[in-house]
């Protein structure tokens, strides 16, 4: 505790750290002001009903930083930039030239790939803005627009997304922490006072009959946060020994180190993929049924809606998809063959394991086993809000604990603390 207080005092005493922290806070305040400016013609009652009934829109509201909750000029948030970053990351694993660019050029290669992400973001922002506006019109939340009105709104919403991307990069450069992650974090945290107030109001109006349930929810929240912190920071250390080499009269090597394999290497990406696979078809069929009056489309839309409204079916499919996508993303991002070759070239080996194919298979087996733990944990955290809502006496969504929001908040806070700790350590040296 004393060490934490000393670091806290150091942050405010150091002029550079104080300026970085102040810049980060002011940038996030500017983002929240932008998120309060709505586009014209919004039916707020219909919008609130849609956000409460649609899990997809609730999920997209998280990644917009809360900008979708009132259809602000930044309603699609940093979603296009996140999408472009995921696309570039996947292409890096598929295209040999980009893979070589990433591994051979180091920081310069990462800067080039980041530039490609920024280039892809504007067209993605335009497409998402058009899709959102058309979908919201079909739901009766936005009025029908002329071509000029549609073009103006698309330009405003796309520009808002690009502005948020720019603010996020400014935070990363002149502030503390990852700017895009902090924008999402600020949007999630901004909804906490409203959720707490709603929960308190319902608890106060219902008397003390539901007190044991709310106490249980509080205990589950504490356990869930502790579990996310533990799994996020957990890693499997694979020992590595460097062979001794004699050069002249000196002996080099012989040192021992380890390869840290994280228990959860994929973060929230599997949840993003699973929700897309699970909910986007429903949105497509629902939109088509609004735009095109065909009995087959209406029938498919009704079947999908009926299945996904069943909490047990939805929860089981959601859990299975998260586990599968966790394995898929880990297989894409973790290459045991490359690690084995790098170890062999540097004269290193895992004790008790032969270099080459045996090392590759050994690392692959370890990753397969630890990924199971991370995948199951991600699935449990993701469906935890559904379970709590199903057990709630009133079916209240405000008491739901877990899900993507919890993972993002804990990950961002841990990353921010590490960045601050690194800055303080650098100042001490």
Secondary structure, DSSP 8 states (H G I E B T S, - for coil): -HHHHHHHHHHHHSHHHHHHHHHHHHHHHHHHHHTT-B-SSB-HHHHHHHHHH-HHHHHHHHHTTTGGGGTBTTTTTTHHHHHHHHHHHHHHHH-HHHHHHHHHSTHHHHHHHHHHHHHHHHHHHHHHHHHHHHHHHHTTSB----HHHHHHHHHHHHHHHHHHHHHHHHHHHHSSS-HHHHHHHHHHHHTHHHHHHHHHHHHHHHTTTTHHHHHHHHHHHHHHHHHHHHHHH-EEEEEEEE--EEETTEEE---EEEEEEES--STTHHHHHHHHHHHHHHHHHHHHHHHS--HHHHHHHHHHHHHHHSHHHHHHHHHHHHHHHHHHHHHHH--HHHHHHHHHHTTEE-TTS-TTHHHHHHHHHHHHHHHHHHHHHHHHHHHHHHHHHHHSSS--GGG---HHHHHHHHHHHHHHHHHHHHHHHHHH-
